[in-house]
């Protein structure tokens, strides 16, 4: 799959603090981009939605159940989960959990 194949696709981006990846996805035709990040982000674009990790994975009201994406990009995110950083819980098997998800 190449980046030119994003036309009409739904894209999730994890770990992005500045919307460069989101802009590239939209420029290559992505229909919608969802950014999931520890920090609360607000981008002023109708085709970008942002949620925090707590909103998406936790009890914060996120709608992660059953949601699928055509493309998911991880921007320095999965390898940090489970290490106790950024208020994440220690989880010694986090790499296996996220790679199987």
N, C-alpha and C positions, 0 to 999 in steps of 0.2 A: 504494500500500500504506500502510495506517495502522497505528499501534501496536496497535490492537485486533485486528489480524489475526495475532498471534503465537501463537495457541492451537495447541499441539502442535508448534511449529516448533523447529528447532535454530538457535541464535544464536551467532555468534562476535563477540567484542568485542576490538578491538585498541587498546591505548594507555590502558586504564583503570587507575588506581591505587587508587581507592576504589570499592567495588562498588555505586554508585548506579545505573549503567546496567544492571548485572546484575539488581539488585533490581526495577527497572522492567520489564525483559523478563520476569522470572519472574512478577511481579504481573499482567502482561498475558497470561499463559498459556504462555510459552515452556516447552517440555519440558526443554531443557537449554541451558546457556550455557557456552561455552568462552572464557576470557579469555587472550589472548596478549599478553605484556608483557615489556619488557627486564628489569624487576625481578622477583625471585622473590616471588610472592604466595601466600598461603594463606588461603582463605576456608572457613569451617566450614558448608558447605551441600551437601547431597547432589546437587543439580542444577547445581552450579557446579564446573567444572574449570579450573585455572590451569596454564599452561605458560609458560616463558620463550621468547623468540625463538629462542635457540640450540636449545632442545629441539624447537621446532616446525619451524624452517627448516633447522637445521644437522645435524650428526652427533650430536646429543645424545640420540638414541633416540626422537624424536617421531614420531608416526604421521600426518604431514601428507599422505602420498601417497594420492590418491584420496578424501580426505575432502571432503565438500561440506556446505554450510550453506544453510538457507533464507534467513537474514538475516545480514549482516555490518555491524557498526558500527565506524567508525574514529574514535577519540577522540584527535585531535591526534597521529597516528602516521605515516601514509604520507608526509606532507610533510617529515618529518625523516629518513627513510631515505636512505642514501647520502651524507649530509653529514659523516660521520666522528664524529658524536656518539654517546655511550653505547656506545662500542666497535664501532659499525658501520663497515664498510669504506667507503671513498670509492667512489661509483658515480655517475658523471655522468648515467647514463640510468635511475636508480632510479625516477623518476616514471613513465616509460613502462613499465618492467617491472611495477610494482605496479598501474598502471591497466589493464594488459592481463591480469593474472592472474585 
